[in-house]
Amino acid sequence: MVRHVFLDETKQQGYVVAAAVVVAGELEPLRRVVRDLVLPGQRRLHMKTERDSRRRQIVAALVQAGAEVVVYDAGRRYRTDLQAREQCLRGVVADAARWAGATRLVLEQDDSLVRWDSQQLIELAREAGCRDRLHYGHERAAAEALLAVPDAVAWCWGRGGDWRRRVEPLISTVHQV
C-alpha cells in the first residue's frame, strides 16, 4: 500500500509539523473536498488568510472527509527552528520506515529549505533503513490541494483552545519529538 504524506508546519507556540497521511485510493476524493472549499478567485486554501467562519467550515469539511493527521510537536525544546524541523522530520521518517509499502512525502515548498530538507531526508531515510521505499518532493500549495490539510491542522494546533479541539477528530497520534 502506498501512503502519501503531506507536511506543513507552524511556529505559533513552538515548532510543530502536521502530517496528513492519505492512502493512494483516497487521494482524489480528498482533493475534491479541498478543491470544493476553494472560493472563486482563490488559488488555494490557507488558514492564515481565512476568516474564522471560513476556518470553521474548512475544519468541519476535513473532519467530515475523515482525513488522518499525525502531529510531531517539537515545542520549544530546540535552540533553532532547523533543529526542531530535523527532529520532526526524523519522526516522520521513522513512522514511514514502520509502514509496509512505499511512502511519498510532499513538503510545502519553501525555497530557502528545499536543499536542506533534501539532505536531511536522504540521511534520515538511510538511518531508518527505508531509503528505497521513501520518496519525497516539494510542491507549492497552489499546485497540491492536499497541502491544505496539514496547513489547517497545524494552524489550529498552534492556536490552541477551541481550534485545537475542532481538529482533534483528524489527529490519530501526537508525537513529542
N, C-alpha and C positions, 0 to 999 in steps of 0.2 A: 504494500500500500504506500503510495506517495503522499507525503504531507507537505503542504505549503505553509510556511510560517512568515507572517507579515509583522515587521517590527517598527515600533516608534517609541520615542522616549519623552519623558517630562523631567524638568529640573525644578518644578514648583516647590516641593517640600522634600528635597533630596533627589537623588538620581534614581529614576525608575524606568525600566523598559517593559512595555506591554508587547506580548507576542500572541497574535491571533493564529490559531492552528486550524487549518482547513484541509480536509482530505480532498483529493483530486475531484471526486464526483460532486462535491458540494461547492466548488468554485463559482460556477456560473449562476446558480440560484442566489448565492450570497452577493455576488456582484450586481445582480439585478436589483436586489433590495437596496443596496447602496446607491446605485445609479438613479433609482426611483426617488431617492431623497434629495438628489442634487436639484436645486432650483434653476429655473431659466436664468441664464447669464452667469451662473457659477461654473467654474471649471472643475471644482472638487468640493468635498466636504472638509471643513477644517473647524474643529470645535472652538478654537481661539477666536474666530471671527463671527460665530453664530450668536443669535440672541438666546436667552435662557429658554424661551418657549420652543425654539427650534432644537436646542440641545436636548430637551426632554423628549421631543418627537424622535430624534435620531437614536437616542439610547433605547427608547421603547421599541423601535423597529428592530434594532440589533438584538435585543433580548428576545423579541418575538421570533426572529430568524434562527435563534439558537446558536449563535456564534460561540466559540470557545476561546478563551484567552488565558494565558499564563502570565503572571506578573513576576518580574525579577526586580526586587527592591534593594538597592544598594544604600538607600538612606543618605546619610551624611558621614558615612564611615571612612571615606577615602579623601585624600588631600585634593585630588583633581577630578574633574569630570571624566577625563580619559581613563583614569584608574577605575572609577566606578563603572564606566562603559565596558571596560575589559572584563570586569567581574560579571556583569550582566550577560555579556556575550558568552563567557565561559559557561554560565548556567544554561543558556540556550543550546549551546553545542553539546553539553553533557546530556541534556534531555534528548536531543536528536540522536546521539550515539546509542541511547537505550531503545529507540523505536525501531521496529522492523521496517525494512524498506528504505527508500530514498527520502531525503528531506531537501526541500528547496527553501532557502531563506531569502526574503525580499526585504531589504532595508530601505527606508525612505532616503532618497539621495540628498546628501549634504556634501557638496563638492569639496569642502575642507576636510571631510572624514573618509572619503572613498578609499584612498590609498591606505590609510591607517587601518580601516576596517578590514580590507582585503588581506593585509599582512597578519592581523590578529586572527582572522578566521582560518587562514592557512595553518598557522601554528596551533590554534586550539583544536582544529579538526584532526591534525596529526596526533596531538597529545591524547585525544579522546578515541582515536582509532576508527574514525568514521570519514576520513578524507575521501574515500571512494564513493560514499553514499550521500555526502553533503555538498550541495551546490548552492551558490549564493550570487546575489547581484543587487545592484542599487537601481531603484526606479523613482521617478518623480511621482508624487501623489496624484497629479492630474492624469498620469498615464496608467496607474494601477489603482483602481477604485477600492480594492480591499485594504489599502493602507489607511483608509478612514476608520477601520475597526480598531486597530491598536491606538490610533490617534484619539478616538473617543474615550476609550478606556483609560489611557494614560492621562488625558485631561481631567477626567472625573476623579481618578485616583489622586492626582495632585491637588485637586480642590478639596477633597475630603468631605466629611459630613454627609449630607443628603445625596450629593453627587456620587460619592463612593458607594453608598447604599444602593443607588439606582443601577450601578453596573455589576454589583455582586453576583447576580444570576449568570453573568457572562464568564466570570472568573472561576476556572477549575482549580487553580493552585496559585499560591503566593510563595515564592522562594525569597528568603532573606539571603542576600549574597554579600 
